[in-house]
Amino acid sequence: MGPASAAALAGLFASAFLAGSILPAQSEIVLAALLLSGEHPAWLLVLVATVGNVGGAVLNYGLGRMADRLRHRRWFPLSAAGWDRSAAWFNRWGVGTLLLSWLPVVGDGFTVLAGAARTPFMLFLALVTLAKGGRYLVLAALL
């Protein structure tokens, strides 16, 4: 693997990681471009994108675990009432919502709420990997 190939995979990982976190990013465009270039095996691209995206979700999970201690700070992005509504919603619908963690914007919120709700980490990891990896597999199959 040459330097350009390694850089392409690193760029895919970085875009997927950012897209999996609470930061706005689009990894599907990078994945699609690399798939269409034909320079890398599709399985490798899907694996790198999935690992990066799940890594971003794990960061969100960690933020959720810390959120309960930080949610009363002035800079916290949700009001106390907003946080309570979100937590109640997640508790009502449960960990199954993590199968929707691939969705833009709201999926990131699910991963934060899972951390705040103290969802068992291995269950979180399994559901998020299934959801996010499944999305990339579908994209690869369509291209």
N, CA, C and O of each residue as an XYZ file, in Angstrom:
572
protein
N       0.854     -1.175      0.000
C       0.000      0.000      0.000
C       0.896      1.233      0.000
O       1.770      1.386      0.853
N       0.665      2.089     -0.954
C       1.466      3.298     -1.088
C       0.964      4.415     -0.192
O      -0.086      4.294      0.440
N       1.729      5.517     -0.140
C       1.335      6.644      0.704
C      -0.013      7.249      0.310
O      -0.783      7.650      1.183
N      -0.307      7.319     -0.974
C      -1.586      7.882     -1.410
C      -2.744      6.997     -0.961
O      -3.796      7.491     -0.557
N      -2.538      5.690     -1.035
C      -3.573      4.752     -0.617
C      -3.805      4.840      0.891
O      -4.947      4.839      1.351
N      -2.724      4.915      1.649
C      -2.841      5.044      3.103
C      -3.530      6.359      3.473
O      -4.348      6.404      4.391
N      -3.191      7.424      2.750
C      -3.817      8.722      3.019
C      -5.313      8.679      2.718
O      -6.112      9.271      3.443
N      -5.686      7.985      1.658
C      -7.106      7.866      1.311
C      -7.866      7.133      2.414
O      -8.958      7.546      2.804
N      -7.285      6.049      2.910
C      -7.938      5.290      3.982
C      -7.992      6.105      5.274
O      -8.984      6.055      6.001
N      -6.926      6.854      5.559
C      -6.923      7.704      6.754
C      -7.979      8.801      6.630
O      -8.657      9.128      7.604
N      -8.113      9.362      5.438
C      -9.145     10.377      5.215
C     -10.545      9.809      5.383
O     -11.421     10.465      5.945
N     -10.756      8.595      4.898
C     -12.047      7.937      5.066
C     -12.331      7.708      6.546
O     -13.431      7.979      7.027
N     -11.328      7.207      7.262
C     -11.491      6.969      8.701
C     -11.842      8.270      9.412
O     -12.772      8.309     10.217
N     -11.100      9.335      9.117
C     -11.326     10.620      9.783
C     -12.723     11.163      9.477
O     -13.413     11.640     10.378
N     -13.139     11.092      8.218
C     -14.467     11.610      7.878
C     -15.557     10.773      8.540
O     -16.568     11.314      8.987
N     -15.360      9.458      8.605
C     -16.348      8.589      9.257
C     -16.386      8.834     10.763
O     -17.457      8.824     11.369
N     -15.215      9.055     11.367
C     -15.166      9.332     12.805
C     -15.912     10.623     13.120
O     -16.734     10.666     14.036
N     -15.623     11.670     12.361
C     -16.308     12.951     12.586
C     -17.809     12.819     12.354
O     -18.604     13.377     13.110
N     -18.197     12.091     11.322
C     -19.616     11.899     11.028
C     -20.306     11.090     12.124
O     -21.497     11.273     12.373
N     -19.573     10.206     12.774
C     -20.143      9.400     13.851
C     -20.234     10.142     15.166
O     -20.960      9.726     16.069
N     -19.495     11.247     15.282
C     -19.533     12.051     16.500
C     -20.638     13.092     16.379
O     -21.408     13.088     15.419
N     -20.703     13.968     17.350
C     -21.740     15.000     17.311
C     -21.399     16.130     16.351
O     -22.199     17.048     16.174
N     -20.229     16.079     15.728
C     -19.845     17.101     14.754
C     -20.496     16.797     13.404
O     -20.621     15.632     13.027
N     -20.904     17.820     12.686
C     -21.536     17.579     11.382
C     -20.498     17.223     10.314
O     -19.567     17.990     10.067
N     -20.658     16.090      9.700
C     -19.763     15.653      8.625
C     -20.492     14.601      7.799
O     -21.454     13.990      8.264
N     -20.027     14.397      6.577
C     -20.638     13.413      5.677
C     -19.565     12.438      5.203
O     -18.728     12.794      4.374
N     -19.584     11.243      5.708
C     -18.599     10.241      5.306
C     -19.041      9.468      4.067
O     -18.211      8.868      3.384
N     -20.323      9.477      3.774
C     -20.830      8.703      2.633
C     -20.228      9.193      1.315
O     -19.970      8.395      0.414
N     -20.007     10.490      1.204
C     -19.430     11.049     -0.023
C     -18.007     10.543     -0.215
O     -17.617     10.176     -1.324
N     -17.243     10.524      0.853
C     -15.856     10.044      0.782
C     -15.855      8.557      0.440
O     -15.094      8.117     -0.421
N     -16.700      7.790      1.109
C     -16.772      6.354      0.829
C     -17.183      6.109     -0.619
O     -16.575      5.286     -1.304
N     -18.194      6.806     -1.084
C     -18.658      6.616     -2.460
C     -17.552      6.941     -3.465
O     -17.361      6.208     -4.435
N     -16.829      8.026     -3.237
C     -15.746      8.406     -4.149
C     -14.659      7.328     -4.193
O     -14.146      6.992     -5.260
N     -14.321      6.796     -3.025
C     -13.291      5.753     -2.985
C     -13.795      4.448     -3.597
O     -13.033      3.744     -4.261
N     -15.054      4.122     -3.385
C     -15.622      2.922     -4.006
C     -15.608      3.049     -5.524
O     -15.253      2.105     -6.230
N     -15.992      4.208     -6.018
C     -16.051      4.422     -7.463
C     -14.666      4.483     -8.108
O     -14.518      4.192     -9.295
N     -13.656      4.860     -7.329
C     -12.297      4.909     -7.878
C     -11.775      3.509     -8.190
O     -10.941      3.337     -9.079
N     -12.266      2.510     -7.460
C     -11.850      1.134     -7.697
C     -10.428      0.814     -7.251
O      -9.902     -0.246     -7.589
N      -9.807      1.702     -6.506
C      -8.422      1.496     -6.082
C      -8.276      0.640     -4.837
O      -7.184      0.155     -4.538
N      -9.373      0.452     -4.105
C      -9.349     -0.319     -2.861
C     -10.473     -1.342     -2.895
O     -11.516     -1.103     -3.503
N     -10.265     -2.473     -2.247
C     -11.373     -3.438     -2.169
C     -12.534     -2.850     -1.357
O     -12.321     -2.172     -0.352
N     -13.737     -3.117     -1.801
C     -14.927     -2.574     -1.135
C     -14.987     -3.009      0.325
O     -15.372     -2.214      1.183
N     -14.616     -4.247      0.626
C     -14.694     -4.723      2.003
C     -13.793     -3.898      2.914
O     -14.154     -3.621      4.058
N     -12.615     -3.501      2.411
C     -11.689     -2.715      3.217
C     -12.256     -1.317      3.480
O     -12.163     -0.803      4.595
N     -12.836     -0.715      2.460
C     -13.424      0.606      2.622
C     -14.595      0.584      3.601
O     -14.724      1.475      4.440
N     -15.438     -0.423      3.494
C     -16.578     -0.548      4.410
C     -16.074     -0.763      5.838
O     -16.619     -0.190      6.781
N     -15.044     -1.579      5.996
C     -14.480     -1.834      7.327
C     -13.904     -0.556      7.930
O     -14.189     -0.235      9.084
N     -13.103      0.171      7.168
C     -12.485      1.409      7.680
C     -13.555      2.433      8.039
O     -13.478      3.069      9.090
N     -14.556      2.597      7.169
C     -15.632      3.556      7.442
C     -16.421      3.143      8.687
O     -16.767      3.985      9.515
N     -16.698      1.860      8.814
C     -17.465      1.381      9.968
C     -16.696      1.593     11.263
O     -17.261      2.080     12.243
N     -15.425      1.237     11.282
C     -14.617      1.400     12.492
C     -14.538      2.878     12.872
O     -14.673      3.222     14.046
N     -14.321      3.747     11.898
C     -14.266      5.174     12.186
C     -15.584      5.704     12.705
O     -15.604      6.452     13.683
N     -16.686      5.336     12.074
C     -17.998      5.838     12.458
C     -18.400      5.333     13.836
O     -18.962      6.082     14.635
N     -18.115      4.076     14.114
C     -18.404      3.522     15.440
C     -17.520      4.204     16.483
O     -17.958      4.447     17.607
N     -16.285      4.510     16.113
C     -15.410      5.240     17.035
C     -15.998      6.591     17.429
O     -15.940      6.980     18.595
N     -16.562      7.301     16.463
C     -17.227      8.571     16.770
C     -18.418      8.376     17.694
O     -18.665      9.194     18.580
N     -19.152      7.293     17.487
C     -20.299      6.992     18.355
C     -19.841      6.654     19.769
O     -20.520      6.996     20.738
N     -18.698      5.987     19.894
C     -18.149      5.675     21.222
C     -17.773      6.976     21.939
O     -17.972      7.101     23.148
N     -17.232      7.938     21.194
C     -16.954      9.253     21.779
C     -18.254      9.870     22.303
O     -18.282     10.400     23.414
N     -19.317      9.806     21.520
C     -20.623     10.324     21.953
C     -21.104      9.620     23.217
O     -21.618     10.256     24.137
N     -20.932      8.311     23.249
C     -21.329      7.515     24.410
C     -20.600      8.028     25.659
O     -21.203      8.209     26.717
N     -19.301      8.256     25.511
C     -18.515      8.782     26.635
C     -18.994     10.158     27.064
O     -19.065     10.445     28.259
N     -19.325     11.017     26.095
C     -19.867     12.337     26.424
C     -21.187     12.198     27.185
O     -21.458     12.943     28.126
N     -22.000     11.231     26.760
C     -23.261     10.985     27.452
C     -23.046     10.519     28.880
O     -23.799     10.887     29.781
N     -22.030      9.718     29.082
C     -21.725      9.246     30.445
C     -21.336     10.419     31.348
O     -21.621     10.411     32.546
N     -20.678     11.431     30.759
C     -20.254     12.596     31.534
C     -21.347     13.667     31.622
O     -21.274     14.560     32.467
N     -22.335     13.580     30.770
C     -23.336     14.646     30.651
C     -24.106     14.883     31.937
O     -24.455     16.022     32.247
N     -24.372     13.846     32.673
C     -25.155     14.024     33.891
C     -24.442     14.956     34.867
O     -25.088     15.730     35.574
N     -23.118     14.883     34.908
C     -22.348     15.765     35.786
C     -22.259     17.180     35.231
O     -22.110     18.141     35.987
N     -22.350     17.308     33.903
C     -22.105     18.599     33.265
C     -23.376     19.348     32.840
O     -23.304     20.523     32.481
N     -24.515     18.694     32.876
C     -25.709     19.265     32.274
C     -26.242     20.501     32.977
O     -27.110     21.183     32.432
N     -25.758     20.808     34.152
C     -26.224     21.993     34.866
C     -25.327     23.210     34.623
O     -25.560     24.286     35.174
N     -24.311     23.025     33.800
C     -23.425     24.142     33.474
C     -24.087     25.063     32.454
O     -24.893     24.620     31.636
N     -23.747     26.325     32.509
C     -24.349     27.335     31.644
C     -24.146     27.025     30.162
O     -25.039     27.289     29.357
N     -23.011     26.481     29.791
C     -22.683     26.239     28.389
C     -23.279     24.946     27.836
O     -23.178     24.686     26.637
N     -23.893     24.141     28.686
C     -24.445     22.864     28.225
C     -25.511     23.128     27.162
O     -26.350     24.010     27.345
N     -25.496     22.371     26.042
C     -26.365     22.714     24.904
C     -27.864     22.483     25.105
O     -28.664     22.984     24.315
N     -28.261     21.752     26.119
C     -29.692     21.524     26.359
C     -30.107     22.123     27.691
O     -29.339     22.122     28.653
N     -31.324     22.630     27.734
C     -31.877     23.085     29.013
C     -32.150     21.850     29.874
O     -32.149     20.722     29.382
N     -32.381     22.082     31.153
C     -32.690     20.966     32.051
C     -33.947     20.237     31.571
O     -34.005     19.007     31.583
N     -34.949     21.008     31.152
C     -36.195     20.392     30.664
C     -35.944     19.608     29.376
O     -36.486     18.517     29.199
N     -35.128     20.156     28.482
C     -34.791     19.461     27.234
C     -34.052     18.161     27.495
O     -34.312     17.146     26.850
N     -33.133     18.200     28.442
C     -32.389     16.991     28.795
C     -33.337     15.943     29.375
O     -33.271     14.771     29.005
N     -34.209     16.360     30.272
C     -35.149     15.424     30.892
C     -36.089     14.809     29.861
O     -36.388     13.617     29.932
N     -36.561     15.612     28.899
C     -37.428     15.087     27.830
C     -36.670     14.059     26.992
O     -37.202     12.994     26.676
N     -35.438     14.378     26.637
C     -34.637     13.467     25.819
C     -34.384     12.161     26.554
O     -34.514     11.082     25.975
N     -34.023     12.256     27.823
C     -33.765     11.057     28.619
C     -35.030     10.213     28.767
O     -34.972      8.987     28.675
N     -36.157     10.854     28.991
C     -37.424     10.123     29.116
C     -37.760      9.427     27.805
O     -38.228      8.289     27.800
N     -37.519     10.119     26.689
C     -37.788      9.531     25.385
C     -36.918      8.287     25.167
O     -37.417      7.250     24.730
N     -35.633      8.388     25.468
C     -34.735      7.243     25.287
C     -35.146      6.104     26.217
O     -35.161      4.944     25.804
N     -35.477      6.418     27.453
C     -35.889      5.371     28.393
C     -37.185      4.699     27.953
O     -37.388      3.511     28.204
N     -38.059      5.456     27.298
C     -39.314      4.874     26.823
C     -39.078      3.917     25.666
O     -39.617      2.810     25.656
N     -38.270      4.337     24.681
C     -38.079      3.542     23.468
C     -36.926      2.556     23.581
O     -36.874      1.585     22.826
N     -36.012      2.781     24.499
C     -34.976      1.811     24.799
C     -33.812      1.744     23.828
O     -33.676      2.561     22.917
N     -32.978      0.740     24.055
C     -31.735      0.597     23.301
C     -31.974      0.253     21.837
O     -31.065      0.387     21.018
N     -33.161     -0.180     21.499
C     -33.466     -0.461     20.091
C     -33.290      0.763     19.209
O     -33.071      0.637     18.004
N     -33.385      1.948     19.804
C     -33.181      3.170     19.028
C     -31.758      3.246     18.480
O     -31.503      3.975     17.521
N     -30.844      2.510     19.072
C     -29.458      2.515     18.582
C     -29.357      1.903     17.184
O     -28.377      2.135     16.477
N     -30.353      1.132     16.786
C     -30.365      0.612     15.409
C     -30.639      1.727     14.403
O     -30.489      1.536     13.196
N     -31.041      2.889     14.909
C     -31.231      4.065     14.064
C     -30.079      5.062     14.207
O     -30.174      6.204     13.759
N     -28.997      4.615     14.835
C     -27.861      5.509     15.075
C     -27.182      5.943     13.782
O     -26.378      6.876     13.800
N     -27.477      5.303     12.679
C     -26.904      5.681     11.387
C     -27.566      6.926     10.803
O     -27.023      7.536      9.881
N     -28.721      7.308     11.323
C     -29.442      8.472     10.795
C     -28.669      9.762     11.056
O     -28.079      9.927     12.124
N     -28.668     10.667     10.094
C     -28.018     11.963     10.326
C     -28.682     12.718     11.481
O     -29.900     12.649     11.649
N     -27.911     13.413     12.247
C     -28.313     14.288     13.348
C     -28.937     13.523     14.518
O     -28.340     13.486     15.594
N     -30.096     12.919     14.352
C     -30.762     12.270     15.481
C     -30.020     11.027     15.953
O     -30.052     10.702     17.140
N     -29.352     10.329     15.040
C     -28.605      9.137     15.423
C     -27.506      9.451     16.419
O     -27.249      8.669     17.334
N     -26.854     10.595     16.245
C     -25.807     11.004     17.181
C     -26.403     11.241     18.563
O     -25.794     10.895     19.575
N     -27.575     11.821     18.603
C     -28.254     12.037     19.879
C     -28.565     10.733     20.593
O     -28.453     10.645     21.816
N     -28.955      9.719     19.829
C     -29.232      8.411     20.437
C     -27.994      7.852     21.126
O     -28.086      7.263     22.203
N     -26.833      8.038     20.498
C     -25.612      7.479     21.082
C     -25.204      8.233     22.343
O     -24.670      7.633     23.276
N     -25.450      9.544     22.382
C     -25.180     10.319     23.600
C     -26.135      9.875     24.705
O     -25.718      9.650     25.842
N     -27.409      9.750     24.367
C     -28.405      9.340     25.363
C     -28.130      7.932     25.892
O     -28.386      7.647     27.061
N     -27.612      7.059     25.038
C     -27.279      5.705     25.493
C     -26.200      5.750     26.566
O     -26.248      4.992     27.535
N     -25.234      6.634     26.393
C     -24.200      6.797     27.423
C     -24.782      7.349     28.705
O     -24.464      6.874     29.796
N     -25.636      8.352     28.577
C     -26.252      8.957     29.759
C     -27.130      7.950     30.498
O     -27.220      7.981     31.726
N     -27.777      7.057     29.746
C     -28.655      6.055     30.355
C     -27.879      4.856     30.895
O     -28.461      3.914     31.433
N     -26.572      4.907     30.744
C     -25.688      3.823     31.216
C     -26.013      2.481     30.542
O     -25.994      1.428     31.179
N     -26.309      2.549     29.243
C     -26.533      1.334     28.468
C     -25.260      0.488     28.548
O     -24.165      1.030     28.406
N     -25.372     -0.815     28.771
C     -24.161     -1.645     28.819
C     -23.332     -1.465     27.541
O     -23.857     -1.543     26.430
N     -22.038     -1.225     27.719
C     -21.199     -0.843     26.599
C     -21.175     -1.889     25.485
O     -21.228     -1.521     24.312
N     -21.099     -3.157     25.807
C     -21.024     -4.187     24.761
C     -22.323     -4.252     23.957
O     -22.288     -4.487     22.750
N     -23.452     -4.050     24.605
C     -24.739     -3.996     23.895
C     -24.760     -2.773     22.985
O     -25.159     -2.867     21.824
N     -24.335     -1.634     23.506
C     -24.221     -0.408     22.714
C     -23.351     -0.655     21.487
O     -23.743     -0.333     20.365
N     -22.184     -1.219     21.700
C     -21.226     -1.446     20.617
C     -21.805     -2.380     19.556
O     -21.642     -2.130     18.361
N     -22.470     -3.438     19.969
C     -23.044     -4.390     19.013
C     -24.131     -3.733     18.156
O     -24.137     -3.887     16.934
N     -25.041     -3.008     18.788
C     -26.151     -2.394     18.047
C     -25.675     -1.283     17.120
O     -26.135     -1.178     15.983
N     -24.763     -0.464     17.600
C     -24.255      0.641     16.787
C     -23.423      0.115     15.620
O     -23.509      0.645     14.512
N     -22.627     -0.911     15.855
C     -21.825     -1.493     14.772
C     -22.727     -2.105     13.710
O     -22.475     -1.952     12.515
N     -23.761     -2.788     14.134
C     -24.720     -3.368     13.193
C     -25.380     -2.272     12.358
O     -25.481     -2.396     11.137
N     -25.821     -1.215     13.003
C     -26.521     -0.134     12.300
C     -25.594      0.621     11.351
O     -25.922      0.813     10.180
N     -24.465      1.039     11.841
C     -23.566      1.857     11.031
C     -22.872      1.035      9.950
O     -22.714      1.499      8.820
N     -22.460     -0.170     10.289
C     -21.865     -1.050      9.287
C     -22.870     -1.438      8.219
O     -22.528     -1.533      7.040
N     -24.112     -1.661      8.631
C     -25.164     -1.996      7.672
C     -25.404     -0.891      6.671
O     -25.614     -1.151      5.486
N     -25.374      0.348      7.145
C     -25.561      1.483      6.237
C     -24.456      1.524      5.194
O     -24.733      1.738      4.014
N     -23.203      1.323      5.607
C     -22.095      1.351      4.661
C     -22.151      0.160      3.700
O     -21.799      0.301      2.529
N     -22.587     -1.004      4.175
C     -22.740     -2.160      3.292
C     -23.779     -1.890      2.222
O     -23.571     -2.226      1.056
N     -24.887     -1.291      2.600
C     -25.936     -0.964      1.627
C     -25.397      0.032      0.593
O     -25.630     -0.128     -0.605
N     -24.689      1.039      1.051
C     -24.114      2.009      0.130
C     -23.150      1.347     -0.850
O     -23.182      1.634     -2.047
N     -22.298      0.467     -0.346
C     -21.341     -0.233     -1.209
C     -22.066     -1.123     -2.213
O     -21.664     -1.215     -3.373
N     -23.128     -1.775     -1.766
C     -23.884     -2.654     -2.661
C     -24.585     -1.859     -3.774
O     -24.730     -2.342     -4.897
N     -25.012     -0.645     -3.445
C     -25.701      0.179     -4.431
C     -24.747      0.761     -5.488
O     -25.161      1.093     -6.599
N     -23.477      0.874     -5.121
C     -22.501      1.409     -6.068
C     -21.828      0.258     -6.776
O     -20.963      0.476     -7.625
